[in-house]
Amino acid sequence: MDEELSLNGKILHTDYAKADAYNALSMPVYNSAAYEFETAEQMELAFTGKVADHTYSRITNPTVEYFEERVKAISGAYSVTALNSGMAAISNTIINIAQTGSNIVTSRHLFGNTYSFFTSTMAAFGVETRFCDLTNADEVEAQIDENTCAVFLEIITNPQMEVVDLKSISSICKQKGVPLIADTTIVPFCAFNAQEFGVDIEIVSSTKYISGGATSLGGLILDYGNFDWIASPKLHSTAKEFGKAAFTAKLRKEIHRNLGAYMTPQVAYMQTLGLETLSLRYEKSTKTCLEFVNRVEKLPAVESVNYTGLPTNKYYELSKKQFGEYPGAMFTFDLASREACFSFMNKLKLIKRATNLFDNKTLAIHPASTIFGTFTSEVKKLMTVSEKTIRISVGLEEVNDLITDFEQALK
């Protein structure tokens, strides 16, 4: 494939690993659990990792591999591993690098299940979570020590809409010999280059933009091959053998196959198709989002709007530098009370009351009572999750239709 191709060119013209028997332009779905070998010797080579043949679809699959190769082509990653959800991508990543006695430096401004995974699931295995203000470089630096296995962040937090200076955090991580892991789901590859901003491991919920309209669940782990894992207590010995490929070697040879969360071929097929229209859908939804936000902000019943693409937003300049003029298709707004939020949502006619992000349809959710509904009021306060906030994921509708629904629901 020509490396000079545009992003869309790379998506559409990534070569198959092997020529299709029928010259199909669309990668076939390989609905097979296992693969036959001509000899026992070939089988041994494949199962011991000495050749790259497929052995079992819990480990690799041709359709999934092709999806991974397409993502690799447009992101510039050293390796891509596709799993069955965004949370699977997060859990596989952290388990790959953390061990008893490790700590993770992060913010309380996290997606609900990510927060729960760190504070409950990993805590039970002796992994500490150190919370700090990631917008304060000195505070981040002070929290890192010899047992820190990673600094973890979301590039735009959900639903707080906080943006951190990625190059500043990356610089600290490099000085301390700690990998920077970023969940970049909110802004996809067509608008954001994680490697350019110093991210070592990128995590994406491909359920969102990539799936092509909420067709399927998926998650991606992208290893950029830039971090020297010899500094990692967990991967030190692996790094002696595999060098900068240690993270991927450990993940592919042990962790992901032992946890059994590999993406299915059916999902990989749907998300490969989703990739082909990613740029078009992102351009439409984000432009609509910005226009929509500007009009929502003027509605009398709306107390405030939070979108980093607004010049009045405190993260506007940093957001523009990192994500461009259109920083995703998600925003939040506040009404007078929880009761006002519920009343508004119950009156919606076009916009759907549903979780998820970046469906082709516009979605509304009250985060405090749903995503964070099982958290105590004290924890929600620490996480800056307000009872007055509604989150909107903008789809592909026309902005006039959306604002009409807002206006009638606010009456």
C-alpha positions, 0 to 999 in steps of 0.5 A, spaced: 500 500 500 502 507 498 504 510 504 503 517 501 495 515 501 490 520 505 487 517 511 481 515 507 485 512 501 489 508 507 482 505 509 479 503 503 486 500 500 489 496 505 491 490 502 489 483 505 494 479 508 492 473 503 489 474 496 482 472 497 480 466 492 474 469 489 477 476 489 472 479 493 473 487 494 470 486 501 473 482 506 469 475 507 467 474 514 471 468 517 466 464 521 471 459 523 473 457 530 479 453 528 484 452 522 487 446 518 494 444 517 497 440 512 502 437 517 504 436 524 510 440 523 506 446 521 501 446 526 507 446 531 510 452 528 503 456 528 502 454 535 509 456 538 508 463 534 514 461 530 509 463 524 503 468 523 498 462 521 491 463 524 490 457 529 484 459 533 479 465 533 480 466 540 487 468 539 487 471 531 482 471 526 483 473 518 477 478 518 479 481 525 486 481 523 484 485 517 480 490 521 486 491 525 491 492 519 486 498 517 486 501 523 494 500 524 494 503 517 491 510 518 494 510 525 501 509 524 501 504 530 506 499 531 500 494 533 493 494 534 489 489 538 481 488 537 477 486 543 470 485 544 468 492 548 472 498 550 472 496 557 475 489 555 481 494 551 482 498 558 482 492 562 487 488 558 491 494 557 492 495 565 492 487 567 498 487 561 502 492 565 500 492 572 501 487 578 500 487 586 504 493 588 503 497 582 499 504 582 496 508 576 496 515 576 489 518 573 484 523 574 477 522 578 474 525 571 473 518 568 467 514 565 464 510 570 466 503 569 473 505 568 473 508 575 470 502 578 475 498 574 480 502 577 478 503 584 474 496 585 477 490 580 484 492 580 484 494 588 482 487 589 489 485 586 493 490 590 493 495 585 493 502 587 489 508 584 492 515 585 487 521 583 490 527 582 488 534 577 491 532 571 491 539 569 496 541 574 503 538 571 506 539 578 501 534 582 501 529 576 509 529 577 508 528 585 504 522 584 509 518 580 514 514 583 518 507 582 511 503 582 507 507 577 505 503 572 502 508 567 499 515 567 492 514 564 487 519 562 481 521 557 483 526 552 476 529 553 473 527 559 466 524 559 461 528 562 466 533 565 469 535 558 475 536 561 482 537 557 489 536 559 495 538 556 497 532 552 504 534 551 505 536 558 503 530 561 507 526 556 513 530 557 513 528 565 511 521 563 518 520 559 522 524 564 519 519 569 520 513 565 512 511 565 507 510 559 502 515 558 495 511 556 490 515 553 482 513 552 481 517 545 474 515 544 471 522 544 475 524 538 477 519 532 483 518 528 481 522 522 481 528 527 486 526 532 493 523 532 495 520 539 502 519 537 503 526 535 502 528 542 506 523 546 501 517 547 504 511 548 498 506 548 491 508 545 485 505 547 478 506 543 471 504 544 470 502 537 463 501 539 462 509 538 464 512 531 468 506 528 462 501 528 458 506 523 452 507 527 452 503 534 452 496 530 456 493 534 461 493 540 468 493 540 475 496 543 482 497 540 488 497 543 494 501 539 501 500 541 505 505 538 512 502 539 515 508 542 516 506 550 522 503 553 518 497 557 525 495 560 523 501 565 516 497 567 517 492 573 511 488 570 514 487 563 522 488 564 524 481 563 519 481 557 523 487 554 529 484 555 527 479 549 522 483 545 525 490 546 520 496 545 515 490 542 514 488 549 507 490 551 504 487 544 508 481 546 505 480 553 498 482 550 498 477 544 502 471 547 499 471 554 494 476 556 488 477 551 488 470 549 488 468 557 482 473 558 478 471 552 476 477 550 478 478 542 473 481 537 469 476 533 469 476 526 462 478 525 463 485 529 470 486 525 466 486 518 461 491 521 466 495 524 471 495 517 465 497 514 464 503 519 471 505 518 470 506 511 465 512 512 468 514 519 471 521 516 464 523 513 460 521 519 465 525 523 465 531 519 457 531 519 456 530 526 461 535 529 459 540 524 452 539 527 454 539 534 457 546 534 451 549 530 447 545 535 451 548 541 451 555 539 443 555 539 442 551 545 446 556 549 441 561 547 435 557 550 432 561 556 431 555 560 439 552 559 443 554 565 450 553 561 453 549 556 459 545 556 463 544 549 470 545 548 469 547 541 466 554 544 470 560 544 467 561 551 470 554 554 476 554 558 479 549 554 477 552 548 485 554 546 488 547 548 482 543 545 483 547 538 490 545 538 489 538 540 483 536 536 481 542 531 475 546 530 470 540 531 472 536 538 467 531 537 460 530 537 458 530 545 456 536 549 453 537 556 448 542 558 445 544 565 438 545 567 435 548 573 435 541 577 434 534 576 427 534 576 427 539 570 432 534 567 427 528 567 422 533 565 425 535 559 428 528 557 421 525 558 418 530 553 423 529 547 420 526 541 426 525 536 432 525 540 432 518 543 433 517 551 439 512 550 446 511 553 452 510 548 455 515 544 456 517 536 450 513 534 447 515 527 441 518 531 442 523 537 442 521 544 440 524 551 442 521 557 442 523 565 449 521 567 448 522 574 442 517 575 444 512 570 452 511 568 454 514 575 447 511 578 450 506 583 455 511 586 454 515 592 453 522 592 459 523 595 463 520 590 459 523 584 461 530 587 468 528 587 468 526 580 464 532 578 458 529 576 452 534 577 444 532 578 443 538 573 447 535 567 444 532 561 449 529 556 448 529 548 451 525 543 449 528 536 448 524 530 446 525 523 440 529 523 439 536 521 440 541 526 433 544 525 430 538 527 434 537 533 433 544 536 425 544 534 425 538 539 429 541 544 425 547 544 418 543 545 421 539 550 423 545 554 416 548 554 
